[in-house]
Amino acid sequence: MRHLYIKTFGCQMNEYDSERMAELLARSHGMELVETPEEADLLILNTCSIREKAEDKVYTQLGFWRPLKERDPQPLIAVGGCVASQEGERLRRRAPFVDIVFGPQTLHRLPDLLDARLAERQPQLDLSFPELEKFDRLPERPGRQGATAFVTVQEGCDKFCTFCVVPHTRGREYSRPLPEIVREVRQLLDQGVAEITLLGQNVNAYRAPSGLIGDADFADLLRRLALLPGLQRLRYTTSHPNNLGERLIAAHRDLPVLAPHLHLPVQSGSDRILRRMHRKHSIAEYLEKVAALREARPEIRFSSDFIVGFPGETDADFQATMDLIDQVRFDQSFSFKYSPRPNTPALKLKDSVPEPVKEERLAILQTRINQLAQDYSRALVGSTQNVLVTGPSRRDPNEWTGKTGCNRSVNFAGPKGLAGQMLAVEITEALPNSLRGRLTAMRAAS
């Protein structure tokens, strides 16, 4: 088997996991990624269970791949990720042509599962929840290209929000040892990576396992990574308000390398709905933390997650969410209509909000977020931003594209060889989905 095709659904953590699968199979079986499923000897579907009708999308994709099993030689099909963990044997029954089913915590066992499938000619399934074994078994990351990279530092969640399936598909919270994270980040920086995004289902709940370094928390991890030469920008996602304390706020004040942008999910602006969601924080507490972060880092911008139409959400509850959006002025969001997820406590609540009402509320919310995004983009015109150049522009290969600290894409003209550099760029125009700029200095502004 030589050719590998991976299709990824969902979040940045799944993107990271897919990248590690490709590295793992390249080392174990010499497999190379290909652009289309028709070229592949092994097809992997890396799934996510958060969005609405996630299971239906997985089975639809498998339906597209099923005819490939009729060719000679037949490719193997593997399904991993959260839907695989959630569906388990049911997936094998509904799609009996699937050869391997594995959970997000057992992706490191893919080479063994593949060998067993080839030797035994029987489907393989592994949905267990080993913790650090996954990271102990993943390969080093030589030859990594590009200016940005993801690094998972924490997985699982202990919050048990009533709408969320993550504790059932990814397991309880656990954190990687700090020295291992530092070693992985240092290796990426040595290969020319300039920006690192730390990943976790509840990333700011990070706490290093006890050892010689003691019980380091997430702020300690950020401060340790900030010392590494070559790191030009540091981001993290996804965070939980309840784990955002004074030490982490102080890190945003003290570490210029931390991007002035934070994704801080709130889900609803109504305290009543937050209680039904089991979020364990109030809107007043959330706003206190936003204010403290703005005091520590005045230029910081916020994005968030929102669920509209949660069981029992009234017009007044939804208006409270809209009021919160205007107060904080979120300019980016991941927003969804509520949909029941398997094995979650919210299944016991009556899904009382009619579908047309959910759709209307979602459209209102997204329209307002887009308006705020445009307002902020227009406010940037005339300012000079530090832009990390990620590569040539997709629309014009003679131009460059990069990201501001507040996570805006900027396109600008410049000489060859700028990829991976942090440069000062004056913003000249705000477009609907990006900014245009003019290179002002071959280095970032101080």
Summary of the structure (lengths in Angstrom):
residues: 446
radius of gyration: 22.5
end to end distance: 51.0
largest distance: 64.8
contacts: 1487
relative contact order: 0.08
helix: 39%
strand: 23%
